[in-house]
């Protein structure tokens, strides 16, 4: 993967929202790139396929924004990645926003291990 920052941003968004929403499922409801809007098919989950990931990374590399609508429990989060910029807003609990940003600022100094089960939840598993 060319750039892990987007996945780390999504991971910490999920992790911090889980503190208030418990173990509720984390869903990507919508991804908007310059040329496409991705939503899940009815009754299915939206995962970061290689095609979607390539589209996201192409926009990031070109300095174009990528918007995400995320859902965990009763919380709806709007996030945007552009260049080295990540923004997030929470509808229900604005403290989550501060916690996410604080954690992402820590990542500049450290390279923490993050839950390896998260990536398969948002990206299709590739056979070995």
N, C-alpha and C positions, 0 to 999 in steps of 0.2 A: 504494500500500500504506500503510495507516494507521500501521503500526509495524514498523520494520526491525530492531529489536533482536533479535527471535527468529531471524531469518534470519542476522544477524551472529553470534549465539551458535552456531548450527548450523555456520556457515562456519568459525569458529575452532575448534570442536570437531573438525571434519573435518581442518582444516589441521594442527592440533597432533598429532592421532592419526596422520596420514600420515607424520609424522617418524619414528615407530617402526614403522609398518606398511607403509611404502613407498607405491606407487601402487595399492594394493588398492582395489576399488570401495567407495564409501560408500553404505550402505543405511539407510533409515529402516524399521525392522522393525515399529514400533508407535507410535501416537500415542494418548494417552488424554486426553480432555477430560471435562468434567463429565457430559455427556450421551452421549458416543460413544467407542467404541474403534475405531481405524482400523488395519487390517493389509492387506498387499498380497494380491491374489488370487493363487492358486497360479501360479507361473511368471512373475509380473509384479512390477514395482517399485512401491512406494508413493510417490506424488508429492503435493506439496501443491497439490491442486486448489483452485479458488476457494472451494468449499464447505468443505473442511477448513480452509483458511486463515481463512475467516470465523469458523468455530467456535473456532479457536485464539485469534484476536484478540478475539472476544466474551468468552471466558473470561479472557484477560489483562486486558481492560478492566474486567471485573467483579471482578478480584482473585482469581480462582480458578486453581488450579494446572493446568498442562498438562504431562503426562509424555511422554517420548520414550524409545524403546529404539532405539539406533543400533548399527550394525555396520560396522567397517572392518577388513578383513583378519581376523586372529584376535582382535581387540579388540572387546569388547562394552561399550558405554557406556550408562549410565542418566542421563538429563538431565531437569531440571524447570525450567520457567519459571513464575514467579508474581510479579505486580507488577513491581518492578525487581530481582527476585531470580532468579539463575540458578545452579543447582547441577548438578554432573556427577560421576559416579563411574565409574571404569574397572575392569574385572575383572582385567586382566592387568598393567597398568603404571600405578601410582598417580601417577607423575611427570607423566603427561599431564594429570591433573586440575589440578595446580598451574600447569602451563604455560597451560592454557586460561583459568583464572581470572586469571592474571597478564596475559594478553593482553586480556581483557575489561576489566580495570581500566584499561589503557592507553587504551581506546576512550573513556573519560570525558574524556580530555584532547585526543584527536585524532579526526579523521574520515578514516581511511586508506581508500585505494581497495582494494577486494577483488576477487578474480578474478570477472569478469563471466560466466565460463562456469559458475560454481557455481549461480547461480539457475536456469538452465534444467535443471540436473541434478536439482533437487528440486521444481521447479514446471513445469507444462505451459507450453509456449511459446504465447503468444497471437499470432495473425497480425496483421500491421500493417494 
